[in-house]
């Protein structure tokens, strides 16, 4: 602590007639974590020394610690105005900007400092931050230049690699994009979760044509992730979902099986087992596995998942009494669980029971997801059962726009609504489409 105080004394010895002792006391209090006491002392000292740059700096540090970013910004700028040569003040302001999601302001400071004092600021973090902001401003070439400088200092700096990949993706230079993305996935210093999070976002937005052209590269990313993280269940589950989604169930089952075998009492692994069983139509085995999940966890989200899957398994087995029982259990924990609201409402409609209750639950789902064709189908079908076909028709028309034409069930329901309205020709058209989808 004494060495720090001496450093501050040296910093402030600039020939001005300020109370060095007071500033040292402020510095010591702040360094000891006594932020409120430091702020109180500054309030006493500033009227006596209104042009003391160090006091403004420390008050800014106290304000930043308390989350008062605007006040801190004002005091940092005042300190810099009083002593433009003090790099510590500039660094502190840039750091506060970066940590308070004002990356553009931080990048503006760092970019200027890189030109004036490159030896102090040349590091992967600064170059990547500046590159990110250049990219957001639409200056792709400048962004690539800064990302390359970051990687020159540290070739393993994953955020620069990923940023560079994003630039190539925006330019639709997909070969270069996949090269960079592969480097990111193969980086052993980056954890699994940022990798799977990025890939899940990517995979959620690809269509059939993209997959047809780039499926080899996409598979390579998934397999590289498994290779770098061979024993990580997050990687195995992610890969399993990918292979299931691309109709390669055998590989998916193999990966999910590894997770389940390695962690027989783990709630996540058990939920994975349930999903595998349900995909295979083995609902009788899925139900007791759901109950194992309930014993293995106190996490409410996993409890809801297990209860919801149990309810669905019962419904597929035709045991509606237990299905409704477990739907109710889910809704007691999470009254707005959309999947359960929809499935509960739809099964009530199939039983032609409590249709007003079913309509209310279904209405909540489409209010939350107005373009979900499955939810729209449920709502429209309940309206039909209630004899409100004129109201049901626009619901089904909306579902057609957002993917309903891919479902034989939705098409058949729409055909029934049109038939009830006397629109026989159009009804027959959608019934033919339904037959072709089966």
N, C-alpha and C positions, 0 to 999 in steps of 0.2 A: 504493500500500500504506500509506503514511503517513497519508493522509486516512482510510482505513478504521480504522486504529488510534486516531486521534483521536476518530472517531465512537464507537468502543466505550468509550473513556475517558469521553466525555460521557454515554453510556448508563448507565454504572455509578456515576456520581457521585451517590449517593443518601444520603450521610451516614453510611454504614456503614464500619466499620473493617476493610476487606478489603485484600488486597494487589493494588492496581490493576496493578502492573507484571506480576505473574504472569498475570492475566487477559488483559492485552494480548499477552503472549507466546503464550498459548494461541490467541488470536484470530488472530495473525499466522501461527502454524504451520498452523492449520486453513485459513486463506485461501490459503496457499501449497500446499495439497494434502498436507501432511505430517500425515495423520490419526493415524497410529500415535504419532508424536512428541507431538502435541497430547494424545492420550489418556493417554500416559505422564506428561506434565507435570501433567495434571488429577489423576491418582492421587496425586501428591506434594502438590498444593495443597489438596485437599479436607479431609484431616485437620486442617489448620491453619485452614481457613475452611469449616466444615461447613454454613453457611447462606448460602453465596455462590450466588445464583440463576444468575449467568452461567456458573459452572463446571458446574452441572447441565445448563444449556442446551447448552454446547459438548460435554459428554460425550454428551448425547443425539444431537447432530449427528454425532459420531464413530460412535456405535453404529448410527445409521440408515444411515450410509455403508457400514458393514460388514454390513448386512442384519439386525442384531439389533433387530428391531422392538419386541419386548416390553420389552427393557431400555431402549430409547430412549423408549418411551411412559412408562415409570416416571419417567425423569429429566426429560422434558418436563413432566409433571404436577407434579413437585417444584419445578421452576423457576417454573412458573405459580403454584403455591401460595405461594412465597416472594415473588413480585412479580406479582400479578394484573393490574397495569396495563400490563404489557409486551406489546404486540400482536405483536411479532416472535416471541415464544415461542408464542403461540396460532397464528399463521400457520404456523410451522414444524411444529407438531404436526398441524394440519389437512392440510398438504401431505404429510406422511409417511403419514397415514391414506389419503389419496386415491391415493398412488402405491403403496401396499401392499394395494390392493383392499379397503380398509375404508371404502368410500364413505359408508356410513351414519353412521359416527363423524365423518367429515369434514363431512358435511352438517349434522349436529347442531351442530357448532361454528359453521359458517358461518351457519346459520339464527339462532342466538343473537346472533352478531356483527352480522348485518344489522339486527337490531332496535336494538342499542346504538350502532353506528357505521356507518350505511348508506353514507356517503360513501366509506369506505375499502373496503368489500366489494361495492359495487354494480358488478358486471361480468357479462358473459354466462356466463363459466365457472362462477362461484359460483352464479348463479341456476339454471343448467342442472343442476349437481350436486345442488342442493337439490331441484329439480323431479324428477329421476330417482328420488331416494329417497322423495319423497312419492308418486310413482306406484307404486313397488314396495310401499309400505305401504298401497296401496289408496285413497289420498286423491287422486282424480282431479282434483277441482276446484282443490285447492291446487297440484297439479302444473301444470295449465294456467296458473294465475296466475303461477307462477314462470317457466314457459317464455315467456309473453308479456312478462314483464319483461326476460328475456334478449334477446328479439328487439327490444324497444324500444331497448335500448342498441346492438344490432348486428343489423339485419334479415337480414344474410347469415350469421349464426351457424348453420351447418348442423345441429349436434347438437341445438340447441333445436328447430329445425324438425322434425327426425326424431323427437325425443322427443314433441313435440306430436302428430305423426301417430300414434304408437303409442298414445297416450291415446285418440284418436278411434277407432282400430281396436278397442281393448279395449271401448269403449262401443258398438261396432257402428255408429258414425256414419260410414259408408263414404264418403258424399259429401265430408264434411270431411276424412276421412283422405286421400282422393286429392288434394284441393287441397294439403294440406301435403306429401304425398309428391312431388307434381309440383314444388313449390317446392324441395324437397331435390334432386331430379334436375336441375333447371335451374340450380342454384347453380354458377356458374363457378369458385368458389374451392375447391370440394370435388373431390378427385381421382376418377377413374373407378372404382377398385377398391372403395371403400366402397359406391358406388352399385350396382355389379353384384352385390356380395356380398349386399347387402340384398335386391335384387330376386330373386336366385336363391333365397334363403331363402323369400321370399314366394311365388314361383311354385311352389316344391316342395310347398307345402301347399294349393294351390287345387284345387278339384275342378271337375267339368264344369258344375255349376249356377252356381258362382261365376264361372267364365269366361263362361258364357252371358250373365250379367247385366252383368258389368263388363269385357268384352273390349275395349271401346272405350277405356276408361281405361287398361287394361293396355298396349294397343298404343301409346297416347300416351306412357306412361312410357318404353317402349323407343325410340320414335322421338325423344323429347326427349333421351335419353341420346346417341343418334347425332348429334343436332344440336349439342349442347354439346361433344361430343368427336368431331368428324367424321373425324379421322385416327388415332384410337386403335384398334388392333387388338383390344384387350380389349372395347371397346364393340361392334365389328363382329362378333366371334365370339359374344358374348353374344346379340346381336340375331339372328344367324343361327341359333343353337340354339333361340331362342324361336320363330322362324317355322317351323323344321322340326318342333318339338314340337307346334305348332298346325296342322299339315298345310298349311302354305303354303310348299312346298318351293322354288318359283321364287324367292321373295324371299330365302329362306335361302341358296340357291345364289349369288344375286347378291352377298350380303354376304360369304360365304366366298370367293367369287371375287376380291373386292377385296383381301382379306387375302393370298391366295395370289399375286396379281399384284404386290402391293407388296413382298412379302418372299419371293422365289423360293427363297432358300437358308436361310430361317428354319425351325427345327425345328417350332415351333408351327404355322406356316403350312402346312408340308408335311404334318403330321399332320391338319390340317383338310382338305387336299386328299384324303388317303387316305380320310377318313370320307365325303366327298362321293362319291368313286368307288365306295366300297362300298355306299353308299345307292342308287346308280344301278346296282349289280350289275356294275360294271366292275372285277372282281377282278384281271384280267390287268395292268391299268395300275396298280392299287393296290400290287401287290407291289414293282415297282422303285421306286416312290415311298417305300415303307417303307425301302428300302435307302438312299435319299437322306437320310432322317431320321437313320439310323445314322451317316452320314458328317458330318452337320451338327451333331451334339451329342455331348457327353460326359456329359450329365445321365442318371443311371441310370433315373429315372422315365420320361423320354421314350424312352430305349432300350427299356425294357420295353413301353411302349405300341406302339412300332413293331414289335417282334418279335411281340407278341401279335396285332396287326392282320395282319401277314404270315401268321402261322399260321392265322388265321381265313380269310383270302383263299385260301390253299392248300386248306383244308378245303372251302370252297364250290366250288372247282374240282375237287374229288375227288382231289387229290394228297395222300393221307394220309401218305405217307412224309415229304414236306417239312413238312406240318402238324405231325406228331409231332416232327420235328426242331426246329422253332422253338418249340413248346410247351416242350420240354426246355431250350432256350436261355433262355426266360423264367424258368423255375423255378430255373435255376442262379443267376440274379441275384436273384430274389425267390421263395423257395420257398413263400411263402404268398399268392401272387397269386391271389385267389379266382376271378376270371373265367377265368383260364387253367386253374386246377385243375378248374373245372366243365366248361369246353369240352373240355379234354383227356379228362376222364373220360367225357363224353357221347360223344365221337367214338370212344373205345375201345369203348364199349358198342355203338355202331352197327356196329363192325367185329367185335364179339363176341371181342375180344382183351384179354388181361391184365385180366380183370374184377375180380380181387382188388385189383390196383393201382388200378384205376378207383374201386372202392368206397372205398378208403382216402382217395384225393384228394377224392372227393365228400363223405365224412364230415366232412372238415375244413371244407368250405364251409358245411355246414348247422350245424356247431358255432359258426361265426362269425356266420351269418345264419340263425337257425332258422325264420324266417317268410318266407324268399325262395322263392316258388313254383317259380321256374326251377331253383334248386338242389335243392329237395325232389323235383322231377320226376326229375332226373338220378339222385339217390340211390335213389328208389323204383324206377325203371326198372332199375337195375343189380341191385337185390335180386330183381326179377322174373326177370331173365335168369339169376340164380343159383339160381332155383327157390325163393326165400324169399318167396313171395307173401303169406303171413300177416303177415310183418314189413313188407312194402311197403304193405299196405292202409292202416294208420294214417298212414303218411307222405303218401300221396295225399289222405287225408281232411283232413289238416292243410293241404296245398297248396290244397285247395278253399276253405278258409276265407279264405286270404290271396291270392286272385286267380286261382287255378288254373282256375276256371270260365271265364275269359276266353280261355283258350288251347286251341285245337283239339287240339294235340299232347298236352298234359297230360291232357285229357279222354279222348283215345283210349288213352293209356297206362293210365289208371285203369280204363277199360273192359276192357282186356286182363287186368289183374290180377284184377278181379272175376270175369271169365270163367274164369280159371284156378282160382279158388276155388269155382267152381260157382254163383256168384250171378248167374245169367243175366239175370233181370229187371232188376236194378240195373245190370248191365253194359250191357244194351241201352239203358237210359235215358241213361247217360253217352255211349254211342256216338252216339245221336241228337243229343245236345247238341254233340258234337264236329263232326258233319256240318253243323249249323247255324252253327258258328263259322267254317267254312272259306270 
